[in-house]
Amino acid sequence: MSILSFSVTEAAHNGGFFTVDLIHRDSPKSPFHNPSLTPSQRLNNALQRSFNRVQHFRLWSPQLASADIIPTQGAFLMKISLGTPPVEIMAFADTGSDLIWTQCKPCDECFDQKSPLFNPISSSYKAIPCGSRQCQSLQDTYCVENSCQYDQGYGDSSSTSGDLATETVRLGSTSATGLQVSLPNTIFGCGHENELAFSIAGSGIVGLGGGSVSLISQMGASIGGKFSYCLVSMSAQNTKSSKMIFGGSGISVGDKRLNLYNSTTPSNASKDGNIIIDSGTTMTVLPSDLYHRLELAVKNVIKLPTIKDPEELLHLCYSNLADKDIPIIAVHFRGADLKLNPLNTFARTSSSSRCLAFAPDDDLSIYGNMAHMNFLVGYDLQKKTVSFKPTDCRRQ
């Protein structure tokens, strides 16, 4: 499980941080939780979802105002309340999208969910009129009888369409302060026709991206476009909470530095913004050339016999590998060198096997969530920066 914390003005006045649950999809608190699975099976399922997510990232178009998102591979859910009186919903939290939406009555075409559909008879529900600035804040809107309609498509053929409206969103605190933030007139999608390319137990999506309709942007000056999270290790997810607080150039293995770009790299390759930092992907994905140099460097340090990954997902695996045998791998971003510990770099794919949690790709570089664990990862959407601070996330 993870905790999402908002450093907002209301919370600051009370001398604390505002926190809400951000629940890992495999946590016992998640509707996806399958108690019959072993930790290794959950990890392998997460890796398989991540490889599927990498394929969907190829469909992302930088020309779009909002990046395509892949909700089937989302790693975390969060609870929010909509309406007056408030109705609790659980939806995927996604830093790669903007729109907040949930399934609504009447639903002409909906996927199954465990909780009741949201009923827009709430006293604080307001339809957005056509031609308004709010209606124009999202792409692919249109008008039906002066009511603003939206049609949101995703990279995996999933879609949602319905009424674009405003509603009161409440975020309840799980901290000792017991604070709650109420956000009136929040733009959201009331979906009447929804199709997802996967089985879901949640209710929709909470967009945490940088666009104007994301939850982050709509919280406005109260958080200054800033949020951060702190993910606990996979072994601690059943008992400990992570935190999420609102308010690269190369890699080293031991002393050996591997440059991201070598003499064969095309001269037009961008050295700025060259990696996707994604909490929804488990492993880290590197350019094929860099990955193979990393793998060779790790082999040269560990010097133990390798084995085949039982699930055939990862490439470099060992039997009964101890932490003391694993070298520190450092990732060199502009302005920051991050030293990754064994929990960040090797995945336990069975009771006796551990595999390097990196994968090669010819087109994409993705900094996956295993590499985020026990780091406080901070986003400043206004300055367009990301920061990392080594932290024991179990103590947050």
Secondary structure as GFF3:
##gff-version 3
##sequence-region A 1 396
A	DSSP	beta_strand	2	6	.	.	.	ID=ss1
A	DSSP	alpha_helix	9	13	.	.	.	ID=ss2
A	DSSP	beta_strand	18	24	.	.	.	ID=ss3
A	DSSP	alpha_helix	39	57	.	.	.	ID=ss4
A	DSSP	three_ten_helix	71	73	.	.	.	ID=ss5
A	DSSP	beta_strand	76	82	.	.	.	ID=ss6
A	DSSP	beta_strand	87	94	.	.	.	ID=ss7
A	DSSP	beta_strand	101	103	.	.	.	ID=ss8
A	DSSP	beta_strand	126	127	.	.	.	ID=ss9
A	DSSP	three_ten_helix	135	137	.	.	.	ID=ss10
A	DSSP	beta_strand	141	144	.	.	.	ID=ss11
A	DSSP	beta_strand	147	153	.	.	.	ID=ss12
A	DSSP	beta_strand	159	172	.	.	.	ID=ss13
A	DSSP	beta_strand	180	195	.	.	.	ID=ss14
A	DSSP	beta_strand	204	207	.	.	.	ID=ss15
A	DSSP	alpha_helix	215	218	.	.	.	ID=ss16
A	DSSP	three_ten_helix	220	222	.	.	.	ID=ss17
A	DSSP	beta_strand	226	230	.	.	.	ID=ss18
A	DSSP	three_ten_helix	234	236	.	.	.	ID=ss19
A	DSSP	beta_strand	242	245	.	.	.	ID=ss20
A	DSSP	beta_strand	250	253	.	.	.	ID=ss21
A	DSSP	beta_strand	256	259	.	.	.	ID=ss22
A	DSSP	beta_strand	276	277	.	.	.	ID=ss23
A	DSSP	beta_strand	284	287	.	.	.	ID=ss24
A	DSSP	alpha_helix	288	302	.	.	.	ID=ss25
A	DSSP	beta_strand	306	307	.	.	.	ID=ss26
A	DSSP	beta_strand	317	319	.	.	.	ID=ss27
A	DSSP	three_ten_helix	323	325	.	.	.	ID=ss28
A	DSSP	beta_strand	329	333	.	.	.	ID=ss29
A	DSSP	beta_strand	336	340	.	.	.	ID=ss30
A	DSSP	alpha_helix	342	345	.	.	.	ID=ss31
A	DSSP	beta_strand	346	348	.	.	.	ID=ss32
A	DSSP	beta_strand	353	356	.	.	.	ID=ss33
A	DSSP	beta_strand	358	361	.	.	.	ID=ss34
A	DSSP	beta_strand	366	367	.	.	.	ID=ss35
A	DSSP	three_ten_helix	369	372	.	.	.	ID=ss36
A	DSSP	beta_strand	375	380	.	.	.	ID=ss37
A	DSSP	beta_strand	385	390	.	.	.	ID=ss38
A	DSSP	three_ten_helix	393	395	.	.	.	ID=ss39
###
